[in-house]
């Protein structure tokens, strides 16, 4: 009950973009259509005044990163169980780690323009979700989820 309408709208958008990202990874030719759909959603949020313009710009950037990333259904399920599937910052971090194929706090902090401490916290959340492994003896964390096999 304490969540605002804007918060719910953003959470719904993040879930939608996560699913569209999985779909786009399976069928890259659908990516332009997904981008237009997300753009329409963002336009509706702006037109109704639900989300401030500055937040919309940030959300648009996050959505673009997510659609270009290759999230898997396995990762989305893990994030949904932990409740992390609605956090734009976390979803963007997962996408960037997927691209790099390794979780490096310094690199993630630079890509996200945040502190290394914040990046480490995001990576720890990924470890809790089962997306990355625990650090090895050199402190390197790798992607834990195996590539999905798609049939059909």
Helices and strands as residue ranges (DSSP letters): H 5-26, G 28-30, H 31-48, H 53-68, H 73-82, G 84-86, H 88-100, E 102-103, H 105-112, H 116-129, E 141-142
